[in-house]
Amino acid sequence: MEKKIIFLLFVLIASLNAITITQLIKMQNSGELIVGKGTAKTEMEADKFALQNLASQIMVQVKSSFVDVAREENSKVDEYCESIVKTFSDIQLSNAKKISDPSSTKDNHIIYRFITPEDKNKIFSTRKTQILSLVAEGEIAESNNNAVDAIRNYYWALMLLKTHPDHKTISYYFNNKERVLNIALINQIEIILSNIKIEISSFNDAKDSNCYDIVLNATYKGIPADGILIKYKDGYNWSDFERWTDGKGFVSIKKSMTETMNFIELEIDCSFSQHGFNGEIKNTLSSMKPRKFNNSSKKCEFEKKKANQVYLKKTIVSYDSEISQNKQLALEKVISAISNKDLGSSRKYFTAKGFRDFNALIGYGNATILPEKIVLKMLKIGELSVLRSIPVKFDFQSSNENFTEKVNLVFDENEKIDGITFALSDASIKDIMSKDYATEEEKALIVNFIEQYKTAYCLKDLDFIEDIFSDDALIIVGKVIERKQDEYSDKLFQQLGDDLIEYITLSKGEYVERLQNQFQKKEFINVRFSDNKIDRVAGAGKNVFGIQIGQYYYSSNYRDKGYLFLMFDLENIKKPKIMVRSWQPKKAEDGSIIGLSNFQFE
């Protein structure tokens, strides 16, 4: 019996592959197949139109499921279904069989794409899996008081949910209680937003300016809302959305406006519409109307009488007692050099390498030190001293991007500034320092190492990157495969599924060459880390560690989110070496990522 069933399935598959146009139309009319047709001058264009038409035919079959949601979106159901069609990617429709009409000519190609009703159900089943995966990621972020990642994942899940025929009934267990997602997600986002507080940290009368410079802090349950996207109204117009590192932002309000206004109007971006990482989410965010939330609008009030006073004439710095007078003087000169755009005036406080890094930092973006009170601390690492963390805003006018970063100054034993690093977020540092896997000195060394690694990519420092990787380093890069039109005929390729990730290994030379090509095409690069998991390698060396870390890579022409693993040797404090580096765009089905458990040590 088993052999007979296998044989019958083989016959069915063979018949679908050998189907004629007449049979295709007949099976379409009987409901056995869903068919899309495309006509164009080239076969590639015709195939593209056939896939688009196939997506439209799929929506015809489930159109009735979207009547209510279309009404909620103030759209006609046909218009709403048309927007859903745009959310389908070629990868999702890759299981569609393809045949060419024999009547096609050199200048008039006719292509058909077709699937079974079971294939259609699989498409929506895959989308449901992605929805639930995003909800789970959001729930994990929320439990870790990571408001920004929670909002992003919940919002993307909500948008995908609006494209699913079962959007009214798909549920999820929140706090051990089953809730329908189309309501629960909105409520969860509103709850998180309601707990985000934005307050004025400092109000500065900017020198020789008609504006007040204002520093704001965004927190969630008292914790900095790292990476939050916010725009503000200056009294006339809305700014672009800016990313606030550690929830710290900088705005400028015309003094004349404070005569008629006593608050700053702000808006939190919940959509992350410019930050979608895969085709399905990107298509959905660009095709669906954005959702507005009541609690995404915020107001920061200030007293009119104080607005006409000087709250803070300049950046005020306080230090730990262990920070020497020489270091304090150096910092004051650095702040002055940045403020006055006169880098050369501070040259004597740097080593040659340190000044090169400082010059690169200022060249990274139009740098402005936030005018607020700064409490600096010193981190001792062997002979080095790291003065942390100076809040700086970077403005990239060509890319229309703004964000804040905390900057560290690394002093050598002669109290010269020998390096500049971008600080990790407070949450990342706390996570590294709180685990019981190393001494406090070793943990400080690891924080500095990861910050150096982050900075090298931001400042496109190929020399540092080439030096920090061991010559025989194992470098693994994962990427989502982008399918080309002429690859659809590859039956094996079609069976690989929706989320295709290809892993390749590169030599150190190949990796550096690849980075060089990428760096040349980018105005800026920004890297944000989260969710660290770190451990020591037993028996492989005194100071060999492995860290798994969530990485958000953000540049002028590309952005992604994935998971980074680094195995590194810190035996020589001055010359740390990366032995293994891997990056993957998503976790494995069991929730794991590449880590120490994937390697054996002698």
N, C-alpha and C positions, 0 to 999 in steps of 0.2 A: 504493500500500500504506500509506504514512504517513498519508494522509487517512483511510483506512478505520479504522486503529488509533485515531486521534483520535476518530473518530465513535463507535466501539464504546465507548471510555472515557466519552464524553459520555452515551451511552445508559445505561451502567452507573451513572454518578453520578445521572442523572435518575431511574433506577429506584429507587435507594436513597432519594432524596428523596421519591419518590411511593409508597413502600412501604405496604402495608396491614398491619394487625395480624396477619391470617392468614398473610401472606407472611413477616412478621417471625418469628413462632413457627416456621414451617417452616424458615427459614434458620438459626434458632438450633439447632433439632434436628439439622440436617445439618452443623453446624459452620462454616457460612459466616459467621455473625455471632455476636458475644458480646453478650448483651442483659442490661440491668438494668431492673427495674421498680420504680416508686415510687407509693404511694397516700397521699393526705393531703387535708385539708380545703382547702388552698390549692395553687395550681399551683406556687408557688415551693418549698413544702415537699415536694411530690410529686417535683419535679425533683431536689431535694437527695437524697431517699431513692433515687431511680433511679440517681444517680451513685454513691452508696454501694454499692448492690446490684451495679452494674456492676463496681466495683472488687473486690467479693467474687467475682463470676463469673470475673474475670481470674485471681484467686488460685486458684480451683478448677483451672484449667488448668495451673498451674505448682506446685501444692501438693506434688507428689512431690519437687521440687527442694529443699524446706526441711525434710525429715525429719531430716537430720543436725544442722543448725544449731538446730532446735527442741530436739533432745535435749541439745545443748551448753548451751542456755539453760534447761534444766530445765522446758520447756514442752511441752504437747501440740501436735502439728503444727497442729491446727485453731485453737488459741488463738494460736499464733505467727503464722499466716497472717492471723488477725483483727487482730493488732497491725500487720502490714504494710499491711493495707488502710487503716489510719488515716494512713499516711504519704503516701498519694496526695492531691494537692491538686486542686481544681477545675480549675486551669490545666492540669495534666497530662492531665486527661480531657476537655479542651475540644474535641477533635476528634470526640467522640461525637455522632452525629446524634440528634435529638430528635423524637419524635412523641407526640401526645396521643391517647389512646384515645377513639374516638367515643362510647363509653358513659359518658364522664365527665359528672358533673353539677356544679351550682354548688357543692355542699358535699362532693363526692367526686371529686377529680381523679386521673386515672391517667396517668402519664407513663412512657414508655420511652426509655431511652438505649442506643445500640448502636454498636459498632465492629467492624471486620474483624480477623481474626488479624494482619494486617499492621500495623494500627494498634496492636495490643497490643505487637508486637515493637518498634515505634517508641518506645513509652513506656519500655521497659526499655533500649533503645539510648540514649535521651536521659539516662536515669539513669546508665548506664555512662560516658557522656561527662562528666557532672558528677563522678563518682567519680574519674576519671583527672585531671580538672582540679584537684580538691582535693589529690590526691597530688602533682601537679606543683608547686602552690603551697607545699605542705609541704616538698618537696625544696629549693625555692629558699630558703625561710626557714631550713632546716637548714644549707644551704651558707653562709648569712650569719650562722651562729651565733645565729639568732633562735629559741631553744628554744620559746618560748611559742606563736608563730604556727605553728611546725612541728607541735607537739603538737595544737593545735586543728584544723588542716587534716587531719592524719592520722586523728585520732579521728572527725571528721565523715565522712571517706571510709570508714572502717571501719564506721560505723553504716549508711551508705547501702548499702555492700557487702552487709550482712546482709539487705537487702531485695531483692537481685537474684537471679534464678534461677540465674545462672552464677557465684555467689559463690565456688565452689570452683576455678574455672578462670581467672578474670580475673587477668591478670598485669601486671607493670610492670618496667621496667629500672632497678634500683638499682645505681649504680656499674658500669654496663655488664654487669650480670648479671640475667637474667630471673628474677623471683621471683613466686610466687603471692601475691596481695595479702592474702588473709585471714590468712596467716601473717606475711608481711613487715611489714605495718602494725603488728601487735602488737609484733614485735621492734624496729622502729624507735622506737616510742614508749617501750618499756622501755629501750632504749639511751640515748635522750635523757634520760629521767628519772634513769637511773643517773649521768649526768654533771652533774645539778643538785645543787649543794651548798648547804646552809643552815647558817649559822654565827651564833653570837651576836656581835654587834658591841659592845653595851654592856649592862650589868646594873645598873640604878639602883634605889636604895632611895628610893621615892617619898615625898616629904614629906607628913606627916600622913595616911598611907595604910597600909592593911594589905596592900598589894600591892607586888611588885617590877615595875617597868617595864623591859621588855627590848626592845632593838632587834635585829632579825635581818637578815641579808643573804643573799639567794638569788642564786647565780651559776651560769652554765652555761659550763664550760671557762674559768672566770676572768672571764667577762663578765656584768654584771648581767642577771638574767632579768626584763627589763622587762615589766610587765603580768601577771605570774604571779598566779594565783588560789590562795589558800591559806587553810585554816582550821586552828585549833589547839585543843588541849584544855587547859583551865585547871586540870585536876585533877578537876573535877566534870563539866563539860559542854563540848561542842564549840561553837566560835564559828561565825558565818556565814562564808562565803568572802569574803575581802577581796582587792582588787587592789593589788599592790605596785608602785609606780612605781620604775623602775630597780632592781627586786628588793629594795627596802627595806621591811620591815614592822615593826609595833609590837605587842607583846602584853603582857598584864598577868596575872601569876600571884600568887595569894594566898601570903603569906609562910608561912602555916601548912602549905601544901602542899609546900613545899620540904623539910620535915622528913621526908617519906616518899617524895619523888620526886627524882631527880637528872637528869631530862631533860624537854624539852618535846616533846610528841607533835604532829606536823603532818601534814597531808594536802594534796596538790596536786590541784586539780580539772583533770582532763583533758578533761572533756565540754564545758565552756562551754555547759551546757544552757540557761542564761538569756541566751545571747548569739547564738542562731541568727538569721541575717539574712534568710533567705527562707523561704517557706512550706514547701517540701519538707524543708529541714533542720530547721526548727522542728517540723514534724509528726513527723519521724523521731526526733528527740531526746526528744520527749514521749511517744512510743509504745513505744520500745524500752527494754529494761532496760539501765541504765548498765553499762559495763564497768569492772572494777577491775583495776588494774595493780600488780604486786608492788613496783615502785620508786616508786610515788606516795606511799607512806608514808615519812616522815622523822622522825628523832629528833635533837634538839639537846641534847647532854649538858652539864651544868655540875657543878662540884664542890660538894658540900654545904657544906664549910667556907667557900667563897667566897660561897655563897648567903646566908649570915648576915652578910656584910660589906657595906660600901658600896663598890661598884665605881666609881660615878660619882654624885656628889652633885647635880650639875646639868649642864645643857648646857655643854660646854667649847668655846669658839670660838677658833680660831687664824686669823691673817690673813696675807695677803701684806704685805710691807714697805711697799708703795705705798698701803695703805689707811690713811687719816688717823685720828687719835685721835677727831675729831668723828664720823666715820662709825661707828667702833667703839662709841662711847658711844650713838649713836642705835640701833644694832642691839641693844645690851644692854637698852635701854629698851623696844624693840619686843618682845623675847623676854619680858621681865618683864610687859609689858602683856597679852600673849597668855596667859601662864601664870596670871596673877592675874585674868584676865577684867576688866581695868580699862583700857579703850582710851584713855580721856581722859588718863591719866597720861603718855602719850607724844605728845600732840598737838603740842607745840612743835617736834618733830623733823620734822614733815611740812608740806608746802604744803597748801592747802585741797583741791586735787585729789588729792594723795597720801593725805590722811587719809580722803577719801571712798572711795578705792580700798581702803584698809586696812580701813575699816569694812565694806565689801562683802565683802572676803576673809573676815573673821571671821564675817560673817553667812552665808557660803557653806556652812558646816558647823561643827560643834563642833570647833574647831581645837585641836590639841595639837602642840607642837613635839617631835620625837623626842628623847629624852634621850640624846644621844650626842655624841661629839667631832665638831665640824664644822670643816672646813678651807675657809675662804671665799676666793674669788678675785674680783678686780675686772676688769670688762670695760669698756674705755674706748670711748665712741661719741660723737665730737664733744665737746660740752660736758658730756655726761651720763656718769655712772659707774654701772655695774650691779654690785651686790654679790650674788654667786651662791654657792650654792644652798642654802637653808635647808629641811631636810626637815620636812614638816608632815603630820600625819594628820588627815583629815576624816571626821567621823562624822555620817551623816544618819539619825537614829533613825526618822523617819516612813517612809522608804523602806528601812530596814534595810540600808543600804549603808555600807561603809567603804573608803577607799582613801588612799594617800599621794601627795603631790605635792611637788616641790621649788619653793620660792618665792624670787623675786628681788626685791631692793629697788633701785629706780632713783633715784639722787640727781641733783639738778640742780647747776648751777655754784656755788650758794650752800650746797651740802652739806645741802640739805633733801631729804627723801624725797618725790619727785614722782610716783611710780607703783609699783604692785605687779604683777609678772607671774609666771605659772606657767612654769617652765623646761621646755624640750624635754628629751627623754631624752638620756642620754650618747651613745647610738648615733646619734641624729638630729643632734646637734651635731657629732659627729665626722665624719659624712657630709658635712655642709654645709661644714665647715672644711677638709676634706682635698682637695676638688676644686680644680682649677686653672682657674678661670673669673673670678676677681676678686682684688683685693688683700686682705690680711688685715683691714684696716679695713672694707672693703666687706662681707666675710663676717660680721664681728661685727655690722654694721648689719643684715644679713639675719637673723641669729639673733634679734636683739632684735625685729625686725619680726614674725617668725613667732610669737614668744612673746607679743607684744602681741595679735596676731590670735587666738591660742588663748585667751588670758585674757579677751578681750572676750566670747567666746561662753560661757565658763565662768561669768563674773560677770554675764552678760546685760546688757552695757554697750551699749545701743542708740545712745547718743550717739557713742561711739567708732566703732562700726560704720558709722553714717551718715556720719561725718566722713571715714573712711578710704577709702570708695569714691568714685571720681570721679563727677561728675554724670551722665556718659554711659557709665558702666561697662557692659560686656556681662556679664550674669549668666545662666549656663546651669545648669539644675537637671534632673538625670535621676532618674526614679523608676520602680520596677517597677509596671506597671499591675495594679490589683486588679480582676478581672472580677466583674461582677454577674450574678445569675442570669438576668435578662431580656436579657442581651447574648449568650447562647449561640446565639440564633437568627440572629445576624449572621454569615453565612458567611465574609465577608471577615475579620472579627475572629477567627474560629476558625482561619484559615490563618496567623496571624501567628507561631505557634510557642509554645514553652513559656516562654521567658524574654523577656517583653515589657518594653522600657524606653522610656519616653516622655521626650523632651527638650523642655523649654520654656524660653523666655527671659523674664526679668523685668526691669523697669526698677528703678532704685535704690529708688524709692519703694515699688514693689510688694514688693520683697524685704524691705525694712525692716519694712513692715507685716506681712508674713508672719511674720518673726522675732518681732515683738512678740506676736502671737497665740500662737506656740509657747512663748515664754518664760513667759507667764502660766500655762501648764499644767504647768510642770516645777519640781519642788523643787530639782533640781540638774542641771547639765550638765557632763560631763567629756569632754575631747577628747584623744586620743593619736595622735601622728603617727609614721610609720615610712617607710622606703624612699624617701628623697628623691632626686630627680633635678632638678638646677638648671642653668640656663645664662643667659648674657647675651644680650639682643636686639641683634644687630649693626645699626648704622645707625639705630636707633630712638630713641636718646637715650643719654646718658652712663651713667645708672644705672637702666636698665630691665631687669628680670630675669623669668624664668619658672621656676616651681617646680612639679613634679609630686610629689605626696606621698600615701602611703597614710594614710587617716584612719579612725580608730575613734571613732565618736560614741556616747556612753554617757550616758543620762539616766534620770530616775526613771520615765518611762513609755514610753521608746522608745530603741532602739539600732540602729545599722547600721554596716556597714563598706563603704568605697568609696574612690574616688580623687579627690583634690582637685587642681585646677590653678589657680594664681594667677599673673597677670602684673601686676607692680607697678613703680611708678616711685619710686625712692628719691633722686632728685636733691635734694629738700628734706628733709634729715634729720628736721626737726621735723614735717613734714607729708607723710608717705608716702601714695601713692595707689594703690589697686587699680584697674587698667584692665579686667581680665578675671578672672572667677571662674567656674569650672565644677566640677560634682560629678557623678560617675557611679557607680552601684552596682557595676559590674563592668567588666573590661577588654573591649575589642572582641575579635572572634574571632581577630584576628592578634596579640593580646596588647598592643595599644597603648591608650593613653588620650589624651584631649584634651591638647594641649600646644602649644608654639610652632610646630611644623610645620603646625598647622591654621590659622595666621594669616599674612597677608602684610603686610609693612611697607615703607613708602616712605622 
